[in-house]
Amino acid sequence: MSELLTLTALSIVAAGFFVGIVVGLTGMGGGALMTPALIFLGVGHTASIVTADLTAAAIYKTGGAITHAREGSPNLRLAGWLIAGSVPMAFIGPYLVSALTDDTEQLEQTLKLCIGIALLFAASTYALRLYINLRRVRSGAATPSENPPIRPIPTLLVGMLGGLLVGITSVGSGSVIMIALLMLYPGLSAVKLVGTDLVQAVPLVLSAAIANILIHGLDWALLIPLVIGSVPGTLIGSRIAPRVPQSVIRRGIVVVLTMSGVALLFKAGLHPFGEGQETLEAIVVALVGIVMLVLVPVVWGLLRKQHGLPMFGAPTVAELEKLPGDRKSRKAAKART
């Protein structure tokens, strides 16, 4: 019991609670926020953090998946093809990394490098999703379809890539697979998209968690406070979601993911300015955040202009986020262009 009342345990509870709220609000950012947060807190080895995060995700994602399944929102056939690809690769992924080295320090650096790259990849998928929806507004979106024809091979490959990424880094079960589904099945409604992704994510993270537990063991001192914080955080986030501007939070997440990804690359041993330049590296991370806050809106505006839209204004980012297969959102967006 005393282990749950230490400063380290309380910091894990706080991190889990905060990230849980963000996940409940937006449906994104679980592993992508939790894993780097725990790494920067220095609460354990990277492998132990990845294992605990995956195990906690298997617990709190199950509740969301059951809710969506009861409401009939998942496309179970599509989820089945994703699971067929993701579950085996999520199990194999940790073994592939472990086969690279048996040196603990080298394993730490390898995992941090992989997680850093995965975070930058996850951040880029959000921007790609908005751009795809922007193009749909101008060219005419695909006809909504609750049960589109399944494309087995591409779907299987998406599942395999997502599974490998999650198995190694715990990042990508939502962001990476979601954008791939959006590209493969443009007519799938937003509710179906989220429901399908949640249903396939449960066996995916469970498979990855089991493999990591078999290799690295399970640190209960990490897992218990993580679950204590993340479960109520997710429930609270879900309840207040309708009253919170999710679009702003999602954009904030992208900035945080990018900064975290760059910082982890430095921690993994990539030192472009030479060894012992931690202060300069911290300045670079801060500059990345500032550049994203200032320049990204300008680049976005130029992309809009390229597609015959005003640099700023309707359709807003919030409208574009809700666009996939959503008739009301599409009509609102197109009516304002």
Secondary structure, 3 states (H helix, E strand, C coil): CHHHHCHHHHHHHHHHHHHHHHHHHHCCCHHHHHHHHHHHHCCCCHHHHHHHHHHHHHHHHHHHHHHHHHCCCCCHHHHHHHHHHHHHHHHHHHHHHHHHCCCHHHHHHHHHHHHHHHHHHHHHHHHHHHHHHHHHHHHCCCCCCCCCCCCHHHHHHHHHHHHHHHHHHCCCCCHHHHHHHHHHCCCCCHHHHHHHHHHHHHHHHHHHHHHHHHHHCCCHHHHHHHHHHHHHHHHHHHHHHHHCCHHHHHHHHHHHHHHHHHHHHHHCCCCCCCCCCHHHHHHHHHHHHHHHHHHHHHHHHHHHHHCCCCCCCCCCHHHHHCCCCCHHHHHHHHHCC
